[in-house]
Amino acid sequence: MRRIQLRSQVGILRPKVATRYGICMGCGVGTRSHVLEPAEYESYDAEIIINESDAFASKEWEEVDTVTKYAISQSAIVMCHKCWVKKKTVFERIINANHTKWIEGGMQSIRPVMQILKSLRYMQFEAELSDSTRDKVRELRVMSKGLLTKSTEEE
Ligand SMILES: [Zn+2]
């Protein structure tokens, strides 16, 4: 197959393609249990020969077709379930220990609260949290949304 660069595109996500095994960012074991960041692909057009002259032909010829191929340009970032559960436990502990302080702190807490909501999204913890932690997260989210809308209105 000839690789030709007719149209090349980078940074393509392919959500339907199963993630390949990668190295857990926590402990280095091979895994694809939790995909924190999907792999990115590069696409290019390639020529495949679909028909060609046989050895006895007086004149050589070939018929080609162009197909789009993909190559991984950036591997997925993955974590094994053991590390993920460990992180989730720490995450819950942080929320439970700081929740009241953050709610009382209001605008002063916006930075750590945004940070915690960001890692919640990144680690995809939400569905697996205990009910009480999920309630606290919800409260923090409502609070941060309220504070952020108010501060943009004031500007
Ligand atoms: Zn691990």
Backbone and ligand atoms as CSV (ligand in chain L), in Angstrom:
chain,resi,resn,atom,element,x,y,z
A,1,MET,N,N,0.836,-1.194,0.000
A,1,MET,CA,C,0.000,0.000,0.000
A,1,MET,C,C,0.869,1.242,0.000
A,2,ARG,N,N,0.519,2.142,-0.844
A,2,ARG,CA,C,1.276,3.388,-0.875
A,2,ARG,C,C,0.587,4.420,-0.016
A,3,ARG,N,N,1.390,5.104,0.758
A,3,ARG,CA,C,0.826,6.146,1.602
A,3,ARG,C,C,0.981,7.462,0.867
A,4,ILE,N,N,-0.115,8.091,0.601
A,4,ILE,CA,C,-0.003,9.383,-0.073
A,4,ILE,C,C,-0.698,10.456,0.760
A,5,GLN,N,N,-0.158,11.629,0.724
A,5,GLN,CA,C,-0.693,12.695,1.570
A,5,GLN,C,C,-1.593,13.624,0.771
A,6,LEU,N,N,-2.690,13.101,0.291
A,6,LEU,CA,C,-3.613,13.982,-0.411
A,6,LEU,C,C,-4.262,14.920,0.584
A,7,ARG,N,N,-4.930,14.299,1.521
A,7,ARG,CA,C,-5.538,15.083,2.579
A,7,ARG,C,C,-5.113,14.445,3.878
A,8,SER,N,N,-4.483,15.217,4.711
A,8,SER,CA,C,-4.088,14.692,6.009
A,8,SER,C,C,-4.739,15.547,7.068
A,9,GLN,N,N,-5.247,14.877,8.100
A,9,GLN,CA,C,-5.935,15.606,9.160
A,9,GLN,C,C,-5.378,15.120,10.478
A,10,VAL,N,N,-5.207,15.999,11.428
A,10,VAL,CA,C,-4.690,15.573,12.735
A,10,VAL,C,C,-5.720,15.816,13.829
A,11,GLY,N,N,-5.479,15.198,14.978
A,11,GLY,CA,C,-6.349,15.428,16.136
A,11,GLY,C,C,-7.740,14.856,15.985
A,12,ILE,N,N,-7.861,13.749,15.286
A,12,ILE,CA,C,-9.174,13.134,15.080
A,12,ILE,C,C,-9.483,12.184,16.228
A,13,LEU,N,N,-10.697,12.274,16.752
A,13,LEU,CA,C,-11.135,11.335,17.778
A,13,LEU,C,C,-11.991,10.265,17.110
A,14,ARG,N,N,-11.845,9.019,17.562
A,14,ARG,CA,C,-12.661,7.937,16.990
A,14,ARG,C,C,-13.360,7.190,18.118
A,15,PRO,N,N,-14.459,7.774,18.601
A,15,PRO,CA,C,-15.134,7.224,19.783
A,15,PRO,C,C,-15.611,5.779,19.614
A,16,LYS,N,N,-15.816,5.333,18.399
A,16,LYS,CA,C,-16.314,3.972,18.209
A,16,LYS,C,C,-15.200,2.927,18.222
A,17,VAL,N,N,-13.980,3.387,18.136
A,17,VAL,CA,C,-12.861,2.445,18.119
A,17,VAL,C,C,-12.423,2.157,19.557
A,18,ALA,N,N,-12.329,0.864,19.907
A,18,ALA,CA,C,-11.912,0.485,21.263
A,18,ALA,C,C,-10.504,0.997,21.543
A,19,THR,N,N,-10.325,1.504,22.759
A,19,THR,CA,C,-9.007,1.994,23.156
A,19,THR,C,C,-8.035,0.831,23.293
A,20,ARG,N,N,-6.826,1.018,22.793
A,20,ARG,CA,C,-5.805,-0.024,22.943
A,20,ARG,C,C,-5.262,-0.012,24.363
A,21,TYR,N,N,-4.715,-1.139,24.774
A,21,TYR,CA,C,-4.088,-1.210,26.083
A,21,TYR,C,C,-2.961,-0.192,26.159
A,22,GLY,N,N,-2.903,0.499,27.275
A,22,GLY,CA,C,-1.842,1.473,27.477
A,22,GLY,C,C,-1.256,1.266,28.859
A,23,ILE,N,N,-0.377,2.178,29.222
A,23,ILE,CA,C,0.279,2.095,30.519
A,23,ILE,C,C,-0.518,2.932,31.509
A,24,CYS,N,N,-0.921,2.314,32.614
A,24,CYS,CA,C,-1.641,3.056,33.648
A,24,CYS,C,C,-0.794,4.225,34.125
A,25,MET,N,N,-1.400,5.434,34.168
A,25,MET,CA,C,-0.619,6.605,34.571
A,25,MET,C,C,-0.310,6.583,36.071
A,26,GLY,N,N,-0.955,5.658,36.800
A,26,GLY,CA,C,-0.678,5.568,38.228
A,26,GLY,C,C,0.427,4.584,38.555
A,27,CYS,N,N,0.335,3.357,38.013
A,27,CYS,CA,C,1.270,2.322,38.441
A,27,CYS,C,C,2.025,1.656,37.288
A,28,GLY,N,N,1.673,1.981,36.056
A,28,GLY,CA,C,2.444,1.471,34.937
A,28,GLY,C,C,2.017,0.111,34.407
A,29,VAL,N,N,0.943,-0.442,34.958
A,29,VAL,CA,C,0.473,-1.737,34.473
A,29,VAL,C,C,-0.289,-1.512,33.151
A,30,GLY,N,N,-0.355,-2.549,32.320
A,30,GLY,CA,C,-1.090,-2.423,31.058
A,30,GLY,C,C,-2.590,-2.466,31.308
A,31,THR,N,N,-3.321,-1.510,30.794
A,31,THR,CA,C,-4.757,-1.434,31.079
A,31,THR,C,C,-5.482,-0.600,30.033
A,32,ARG,N,N,-6.804,-0.746,30.048
A,32,ARG,CA,C,-7.638,0.228,29.337
A,32,ARG,C,C,-8.948,0.379,30.099
A,33,SER,N,N,-8.885,0.134,31.422
A,33,SER,CA,C,-10.086,0.174,32.261
A,33,SER,C,C,-10.749,1.544,32.259
A,34,HIS,N,N,-9.950,2.571,32.494
A,34,HIS,CA,C,-10.495,3.923,32.540
A,34,HIS,C,C,-9.744,4.780,31.529
A,35,VAL,N,N,-10.471,5.269,30.559
A,35,VAL,CA,C,-9.855,6.108,29.535
A,35,VAL,C,C,-10.067,7.562,29.924
A,36,LEU,N,N,-8.995,8.199,30.395
A,36,LEU,CA,C,-9.115,9.581,30.848
A,36,LEU,C,C,-9.060,10.543,29.668
A,37,GLU,N,N,-8.212,10.231,28.717
A,37,GLU,CA,C,-8.169,11.024,27.492
A,37,GLU,C,C,-8.082,10.065,26.319
A,38,PRO,N,N,-9.004,10.182,25.383
A,38,PRO,CA,C,-8.997,9.254,24.261
A,38,PRO,C,C,-7.787,9.464,23.344
A,39,ALA,N,N,-7.460,8.424,22.603
A,39,ALA,CA,C,-6.361,8.536,21.641
A,39,ALA,C,C,-6.741,9.504,20.532
A,40,GLU,N,N,-5.728,10.151,19.989
A,40,GLU,CA,C,-5.959,11.012,18.834
A,40,GLU,C,C,-5.321,10.382,17.613
A,41,TYR,N,N,-5.996,10.535,16.517
A,41,TYR,CA,C,-5.528,9.928,15.274
A,41,TYR,C,C,-5.191,10.978,14.233
A,42,GLU,N,N,-4.409,10.514,13.296
A,42,GLU,CA,C,-4.112,11.308,12.119
A,42,GLU,C,C,-4.680,10.500,10.952
A,43,SER,N,N,-5.344,11.147,10.062
A,43,SER,CA,C,-5.863,10.399,8.914
A,43,SER,C,C,-5.073,10.788,7.678
A,44,TYR,N,N,-4.934,9.860,6.781
A,44,TYR,CA,C,-4.281,10.157,5.509
A,44,TYR,C,C,-4.893,9.258,4.450
A,45,ASP,N,N,-4.744,9.672,3.237
A,45,ASP,CA,C,-5.262,8.838,2.160
A,45,ASP,C,C,-4.177,7.904,1.678
A,46,ALA,N,N,-4.537,6.683,1.402
A,46,ALA,CA,C,-3.572,5.712,0.920
A,46,ALA,C,C,-4.130,5.074,-0.338
A,47,GLU,N,N,-3.225,4.667,-1.199
A,47,GLU,CA,C,-3.653,3.992,-2.424
A,47,GLU,C,C,-3.516,2.497,-2.244
A,48,ILE,N,N,-4.545,1.778,-2.548
A,48,ILE,CA,C,-4.397,0.325,-2.552
A,48,ILE,C,C,-4.610,-0.167,-3.981
A,49,ILE,N,N,-3.817,-1.155,-4.324
A,49,ILE,CA,C,-3.932,-1.715,-5.672
A,49,ILE,C,C,-5.066,-2.740,-5.650
A,50,ILE,N,N,-6.086,-2.508,-6.436
A,50,ILE,CA,C,-7.210,-3.454,-6.430
A,50,ILE,C,C,-7.134,-4.421,-7.609
A,51,ASN,N,N,-6.360,-4.079,-8.590
A,51,ASN,CA,C,-6.218,-4.972,-9.734
A,51,ASN,C,C,-4.916,-4.623,-10.449
A,52,GLU,N,N,-4.222,-5.661,-10.947
A,52,GLU,CA,C,-3.012,-5.339,-11.699
A,52,GLU,C,C,-2.747,-6.389,-12.774
A,53,SER,N,N,-1.905,-6.014,-13.684
A,53,SER,CA,C,-1.595,-6.922,-14.792
A,53,SER,C,C,-0.873,-8.155,-14.270
A,54,ASP,N,N,-1.084,-9.298,-14.898
A,54,ASP,CA,C,-0.347,-10.479,-14.471
A,54,ASP,C,C,1.015,-10.516,-15.143
A,55,ALA,N,N,1.812,-11.493,-14.784
A,55,ALA,CA,C,3.199,-11.572,-15.241
A,55,ALA,C,C,3.310,-11.699,-16.758
A,56,PHE,N,N,2.273,-12.167,-17.410
A,56,PHE,CA,C,2.359,-12.420,-18.849
A,56,PHE,C,C,1.868,-11.260,-19.693
A,57,ALA,N,N,1.349,-10.238,-19.062
A,57,ALA,CA,C,0.813,-9.108,-19.821
A,57,ALA,C,C,1.930,-8.399,-20.586
A,58,SER,N,N,1.599,-7.929,-21.742
A,58,SER,CA,C,2.618,-7.257,-22.537
A,58,SER,C,C,2.896,-5.862,-21.987
A,59,LYS,N,N,1.900,-5.309,-21.367
A,59,LYS,CA,C,2.075,-3.971,-20.813
A,59,LYS,C,C,1.636,-3.996,-19.347
A,60,GLU,N,N,2.473,-3.461,-18.487
A,60,GLU,CA,C,2.121,-3.464,-17.058
A,60,GLU,C,C,1.074,-2.406,-16.757
A,61,TRP,N,N,0.125,-2.757,-15.946
A,61,TRP,CA,C,-0.888,-1.780,-15.547
A,61,TRP,C,C,-1.381,-2.112,-14.150
A,62,GLU,N,N,-1.946,-1.149,-13.527
A,62,GLU,CA,C,-2.588,-1.407,-12.241
A,62,GLU,C,C,-3.750,-0.454,-12.015
A,63,GLU,N,N,-4.672,-0.949,-11.239
A,63,GLU,CA,C,-5.842,-0.143,-10.936
A,63,GLU,C,C,-5.804,0.126,-9.430
A,64,VAL,N,N,-5.916,1.373,-9.050
A,64,VAL,CA,C,-5.820,1.685,-7.626
A,64,VAL,C,C,-7.092,2.343,-7.113
A,65,ASP,N,N,-7.251,2.220,-5.839
A,65,ASP,CA,C,-8.365,2.874,-5.180
A,65,ASP,C,C,-7.781,3.661,-4.007
A,66,THR,N,N,-8.429,4.743,-3.643
A,66,THR,CA,C,-7.936,5.542,-2.524
A,66,THR,C,C,-8.796,5.278,-1.292
A,67,VAL,N,N,-8.145,4.941,-0.198
A,67,VAL,CA,C,-8.872,4.713,1.054
A,67,VAL,C,C,-8.299,5.615,2.138
A,68,THR,N,N,-9.122,5.954,3.110
A,68,THR,CA,C,-8.646,6.764,4.226
A,68,THR,C,C,-8.148,5.838,5.330
A,69,LYS,N,N,-6.923,6.051,5.756
A,69,LYS,CA,C,-6.330,5.243,6.821
A,69,LYS,C,C,-6.094,6.126,8.036
A,70,TYR,N,N,-5.987,5.475,9.200
A,70,TYR,CA,C,-5.755,6.226,10.430
A,70,TYR,C,C,-4.515,5.716,11.140
A,71,ALA,N,N,-3.787,6.630,11.719
A,71,ALA,CA,C,-2.642,6.252,12.552
A,71,ALA,C,C,-2.772,7.001,13.869
A,72,ILE,N,N,-2.438,6.340,14.961
A,72,ILE,CA,C,-2.506,7.013,16.262
A,72,ILE,C,C,-1.422,8.078,16.331
A,73,SER,N,N,-1.814,9.304,16.601
A,73,SER,CA,C,-0.805,10.355,16.729
A,73,SER,C,C,-0.542,10.647,18.206
A,74,GLN,N,N,-1.515,10.305,19.049
A,74,GLN,CA,C,-1.307,10.491,20.485
A,74,GLN,C,C,-2.059,9.385,21.214
A,75,SER,N,N,-1.343,8.591,21.985
A,75,SER,CA,C,-1.968,7.467,22.679
A,75,SER,C,C,-2.965,7.954,23.723
A,76,ALA,N,N,-3.914,7.105,24.033
A,76,ALA,CA,C,-4.894,7.431,25.067
A,76,ALA,C,C,-4.208,7.485,26.428
A,77,ILE,N,N,-4.763,8.271,27.337
A,77,ILE,CA,C,-4.279,8.284,28.714
A,77,ILE,C,C,-5.221,7.400,29.519
A,78,VAL,N,N,-4.673,6.333,30.085
A,78,VAL,CA,C,-5.504,5.318,30.738
A,78,VAL,C,C,-5.074,5.088,32.183
A,79,MET,N,N,-6.007,4.533,32.955
A,79,MET,CA,C,-5.714,4.203,34.346
A,79,MET,C,C,-6.360,2.861,34.677
A,80,CYS,N,N,-5.660,2.060,35.468
A,80,CYS,CA,C,-6.214,0.771,35.860
A,80,CYS,C,C,-7.258,0.982,36.957
A,81,HIS,N,N,-8.097,-0.015,37.163
A,81,HIS,CA,C,-9.208,0.172,38.102
A,81,HIS,C,C,-8.712,0.356,39.538
A,82,LYS,N,N,-7.640,-0.334,39.891
A,82,LYS,CA,C,-7.095,-0.244,41.242
A,82,LYS,C,C,-6.664,1.190,41.569
A,83,CYS,N,N,-5.913,1.783,40.666
A,83,CYS,CA,C,-5.453,3.165,40.872
A,83,CYS,C,C,-6.633,4.129,40.866
A,84,TRP,N,N,-7.570,3.846,39.988
A,84,TRP,CA,C,-8.733,4.729,39.860
A,84,TRP,C,C,-9.542,4.739,41.165
A,85,VAL,N,N,-9.757,3.558,41.746
A,85,VAL,CA,C,-10.496,3.450,43.010
A,85,VAL,C,C,-9.742,4.165,44.127
A,86,LYS,N,N,-8.413,4.009,44.113
A,86,LYS,CA,C,-7.587,4.672,45.112
A,86,LYS,C,C,-7.764,6.196,45.005
A,87,LYS,N,N,-7.718,6.695,43.771
A,87,LYS,CA,C,-7.881,8.135,43.537
A,87,LYS,C,C,-9.270,8.592,43.972
A,88,LYS,N,N,-10.239,7.766,43.713
A,88,LYS,CA,C,-11.621,8.129,44.056
A,88,LYS,C,C,-11.768,8.243,45.575
A,89,THR,N,N,-11.132,7.336,46.303
A,89,THR,CA,C,-11.187,7.377,47.756
A,89,THR,C,C,-10.576,8.674,48.279
A,90,VAL,N,N,-9.421,9.042,47.735
A,90,VAL,CA,C,-8.775,10.299,48.135
A,90,VAL,C,C,-9.677,11.482,47.794
A,91,PHE,N,N,-10.250,11.428,46.606
A,91,PHE,CA,C,-11.137,12.483,46.136
A,91,PHE,C,C,-12.314,12.685,47.108
A,92,GLU,N,N,-12.942,11.563,47.502
A,92,GLU,CA,C,-14.075,11.639,48.423
A,92,GLU,C,C,-13.644,12.201,49.772
A,93,ARG,N,N,-12.457,11.788,50.194
A,93,ARG,CA,C,-11.948,12.265,51.481
A,93,ARG,C,C,-11.754,13.779,51.435
A,94,ILE,N,N,-11.203,14.286,50.340
A,94,ILE,CA,C,-10.975,15.734,50.205
A,94,ILE,C,C,-12.303,16.489,50.235
A,95,ILE,N,N,-13.284,15.973,49.495
A,95,ILE,CA,C,-14.598,16.639,49.465
A,95,ILE,C,C,-15.217,16.660,50.859
A,96,ASN,N,N,-15.205,15.510,51.521
A,96,ASN,CA,C,-15.837,15.435,52.832
A,96,ASN,C,C,-15.139,16.324,53.853
A,97,ALA,N,N,-13.826,16.441,53.742
A,97,ALA,CA,C,-13.084,17.231,54.718
A,97,ALA,C,C,-13.222,18.730,54.479
A,98,ASN,N,N,-13.482,19.129,53.225
A,98,ASN,CA,C,-13.453,20.561,52.906
A,98,ASN,C,C,-14.800,21.163,52.542
A,99,HIS,N,N,-15.775,20.315,52.362
A,99,HIS,CA,C,-17.065,20.770,51.857
A,99,HIS,C,C,-17.635,21.977,52.616
A,100,THR,N,N,-17.743,21.855,53.942
A,100,THR,CA,C,-18.336,22.933,54.746
A,100,THR,C,C,-17.522,24.221,54.619
A,101,LYS,N,N,-16.213,24.069,54.709
A,101,LYS,CA,C,-15.316,25.223,54.606
A,101,LYS,C,C,-15.492,25.911,53.242
A,102,TRP,N,N,-15.589,25.135,52.204
A,102,TRP,CA,C,-15.737,25.693,50.858
A,102,TRP,C,C,-17.066,26.413,50.691
A,103,ILE,N,N,-18.126,25.806,51.175
A,103,ILE,CA,C,-19.442,26.446,51.044
A,103,ILE,C,C,-19.445,27.773,51.806
A,104,GLU,N,N,-18.877,27.762,53.009
A,104,GLU,CA,C,-18.838,28.990,53.807
A,104,GLU,C,C,-17.919,30.033,53.185
A,105,GLY,N,N,-16.879,29.568,52.546
A,105,GLY,CA,C,-15.882,30.481,51.971
A,105,GLY,C,C,-16.378,31.232,50.749
A,106,GLY,N,N,-17.407,30.713,50.094
A,106,GLY,CA,C,-17.949,31.386,48.913
A,106,GLY,C,C,-16.881,31.654,47.870
A,107,MET,N,N,-16.785,32.918,47.458
A,107,MET,CA,C,-15.859,33.307,46.391
A,107,MET,C,C,-14.415,32.941,46.708
A,108,GLN,N,N,-14.081,32.925,48.001
A,108,GLN,CA,C,-12.710,32.582,48.389
A,108,GLN,C,C,-12.361,31.123,48.061
A,109,SER,N,N,-13.383,30.304,47.913
A,109,SER,CA,C,-13.146,28.880,47.676
A,109,SER,C,C,-13.249,28.509,46.207
A,110,ILE,N,N,-13.505,29.518,45.365
A,110,ILE,CA,C,-13.837,29.188,43.976
A,110,ILE,C,C,-12.719,28.405,43.275
A,111,ARG,N,N,-11.475,28.742,43.579
A,111,ARG,CA,C,-10.366,28.072,42.911
A,111,ARG,C,C,-10.288,26.574,43.237
A,112,PRO,N,N,-10.205,26.216,44.527
A,112,PRO,CA,C,-10.178,24.780,44.839
A,112,PRO,C,C,-11.444,24.044,44.398
A,113,VAL,N,N,-12.591,24.733,44.462
A,113,VAL,CA,C,-13.846,24.086,44.058
A,113,VAL,C,C,-13.833,23.794,42.551
A,114,MET,N,N,-13.390,24.789,41.768
A,114,MET,CA,C,-13.305,24.577,40.314
A,114,MET,C,C,-12.338,23.434,39.997
A,115,GLN,N,N,-11.255,23.405,40.755
A,115,GLN,CA,C,-10.243,22.371,40.562
A,115,GLN,C,C,-10.832,20.976,40.833
A,116,ILE,N,N,-11.583,20.887,41.909
A,116,ILE,CA,C,-12.146,19.594,42.298
A,116,ILE,C,C,-13.222,19.160,41.292
A,117,LEU,N,N,-14.003,20.135,40.779
A,117,LEU,CA,C,-15.029,19.792,39.791
A,117,LEU,C,C,-14.383,19.367,38.476
A,118,LYS,N,N,-13.234,19.982,38.195
A,118,LYS,CA,C,-12.510,19.643,36.976
A,118,LYS,C,C,-11.965,18.209,37.054
A,119,SER,N,N,-11.365,17.856,38.186
A,119,SER,CA,C,-10.821,16.501,38.273
A,119,SER,C,C,-11.932,15.462,38.367
A,120,LEU,N,N,-13.073,15.862,38.910
A,120,LEU,CA,C,-14.233,14.972,38.918
A,120,LEU,C,C,-14.628,14.586,37.488
A,121,ARG,N,N,-14.633,15.599,36.624
A,121,ARG,CA,C,-14.974,15.370,35.217
A,121,ARG,C,C,-13.896,14.530,34.537
A,122,TYR,N,N,-12.653,14.928,34.770
A,122,TYR,CA,C,-11.529,14.262,34.108
A,122,TYR,C,C,-11.451,12.785,34.488
A,123,MET,N,N,-11.625,12.504,35.782
A,123,MET,CA,C,-11.496,11.127,36.265
A,123,MET,C,C,-12.786,10.322,36.093
A,124,GLN,N,N,-13.862,11.010,35.723
A,124,GLN,CA,C,-15.168,10.367,35.536
A,124,GLN,C,C,-15.614,9.600,36.785
A,125,PHE,N,N,-15.567,10.320,37.906
A,125,PHE,CA,C,-15.906,9.725,39.203
A,125,PHE,C,C,-17.397,9.758,39.506
A,126,GLU,N,N,-18.089,10.722,38.947
A,126,GLU,CA,C,-19.399,11.100,39.467
A,126,GLU,C,C,-20.363,9.923,39.666
A,127,ALA,N,N,-20.469,9.055,38.673
A,127,ALA,CA,C,-21.433,7.957,38.757
A,127,ALA,C,C,-21.099,6.976,39.879
A,128,GLU,N,N,-19.855,6.955,40.311
A,128,GLU,CA,C,-19.423,5.970,41.299
A,128,GLU,C,C,-19.300,6.523,42.716
A,129,LEU,N,N,-19.660,7.795,42.882
A,129,LEU,CA,C,-19.534,8.386,44.213
A,129,LEU,C,C,-20.652,7.902,45.130
A,130,SER,N,N,-20.409,7.952,46.421
A,130,SER,CA,C,-21.466,7.615,47.369
A,130,SER,C,C,-22.524,8.717,47.314
A,131,ASP,N,N,-23.743,8.403,47.729
A,131,ASP,CA,C,-24.837,9.379,47.651
A,131,ASP,C,C,-24.504,10.674,48.376
A,132,SER,N,N,-23.897,10.541,49.562
A,132,SER,CA,C,-23.634,11.748,50.347
A,132,SER,C,C,-22.569,12.611,49.671
A,133,THR,N,N,-21.552,11.983,49.094
A,133,THR,CA,C,-20.527,12.768,48.392
A,133,THR,C,C,-21.123,13.418,47.144
A,134,ARG,N,N,-21.993,12.667,46.472
A,134,ARG,CA,C,-22.603,13.227,45.259
A,134,ARG,C,C,-23.438,14.456,45.595
A,135,ASP,N,N,-24.145,14.422,46.725
A,135,ASP,CA,C,-24.911,15.586,47.155
A,135,ASP,C,C,-24.003,16.779,47.398
A,136,LYS,N,N,-22.857,16.499,48.027
A,136,LYS,CA,C,-21.918,17.595,48.308
A,136,LYS,C,C,-21.368,18.182,47.015
A,137,VAL,N,N,-21.069,17.310,46.066
A,137,VAL,CA,C,-20.562,17.772,44.772
A,137,VAL,C,C,-21.603,18.647,44.093
A,138,ARG,N,N,-22.846,18.207,44.163
A,138,ARG,CA,C,-23.941,18.965,43.559
A,138,ARG,C,C,-24.021,20.362,44.180
A,139,GLU,N,N,-23.922,20.410,45.487
A,139,GLU,CA,C,-23.967,21.695,46.194
A,139,GLU,C,C,-22.829,22.607,45.744
A,140,LEU,N,N,-21.626,22.023,45.641
A,140,LEU,CA,C,-20.459,22.804,45.230
A,140,LEU,C,C,-20.626,23.313,43.802
A,141,ARG,N,N,-21.227,22.490,42.969
A,141,ARG,CA,C,-21.428,22.885,41.581
A,141,ARG,C,C,-22.416,24.041,41.487
A,142,VAL,N,N,-23.520,23.928,42.235
A,142,VAL,CA,C,-24.523,24.998,42.255
A,142,VAL,C,C,-23.880,26.290,42.751
A,143,MET,N,N,-23.074,26.153,43.810
A,143,MET,CA,C,-22.431,27.324,44.383
A,143,MET,C,C,-21.497,27.981,43.363
A,144,SER,N,N,-20.643,27.180,42.718
A,144,SER,CA,C,-19.663,27.757,41.801
A,144,SER,C,C,-20.358,28.376,40.593
A,145,LYS,N,N,-21.410,27.737,40.126
A,145,LYS,CA,C,-22.170,28.303,39.000
A,145,LYS,C,C,-22.741,29.657,39.393
A,146,GLY,N,N,-23.350,29.705,40.583
A,146,GLY,CA,C,-23.938,30.942,41.073
A,146,GLY,C,C,-22.912,32.052,41.184
A,147,LEU,N,N,-21.759,31.706,41.765
A,147,LEU,CA,C,-20.714,32.714,41.961
A,147,LEU,C,C,-20.168,33.206,40.620
A,148,LEU,N,N,-19.994,32.279,39.692
A,148,LEU,CA,C,-19.395,32.664,38.415
A,148,LEU,C,C,-20.357,33.503,37.582
A,149,THR,N,N,-21.656,33.179,37.601
A,149,THR,CA,C,-22.615,34.008,36.846
A,149,THR,C,C,-22.690,35.390,37.461
A,150,LYS,N,N,-22.673,35.446,38.791
A,150,LYS,CA,C,-22.770,36.728,39.455
A,150,LYS,C,C,-21.554,37.597,39.107
A,151,SER,N,N,-20.382,37.002,39.109
A,151,SER,CA,C,-19.177,37.816,38.876
A,151,SER,C,C,-19.094,38.271,37.420
A,152,THR,N,N,-19.648,37.498,36.464
A,152,THR,CA,C,-19.608,37.997,35.078
A,152,THR,C,C,-20.657,39.080,34.865
A,153,GLU,N,N,-21.764,38.991,35.625
A,153,GLU,CA,C,-22.776,40.034,35.493
A,153,GLU,C,C,-22.266,41.373,36.014
A,154,GLU,N,N,-21.427,41.273,37.034
A,154,GLU,CA,C,-20.912,42.498,37.642
A,154,GLU,C,C,-19.883,43.212,36.771
A,155,GLU,N,N,-19.219,42.447,35.918
A,155,GLU,CA,C,-18.154,43.036,35.105
A,155,GLU,C,C,-18.678,43.986,34.031
L,1,ZN,ZN,ZN,-2.637,1.485,38.035
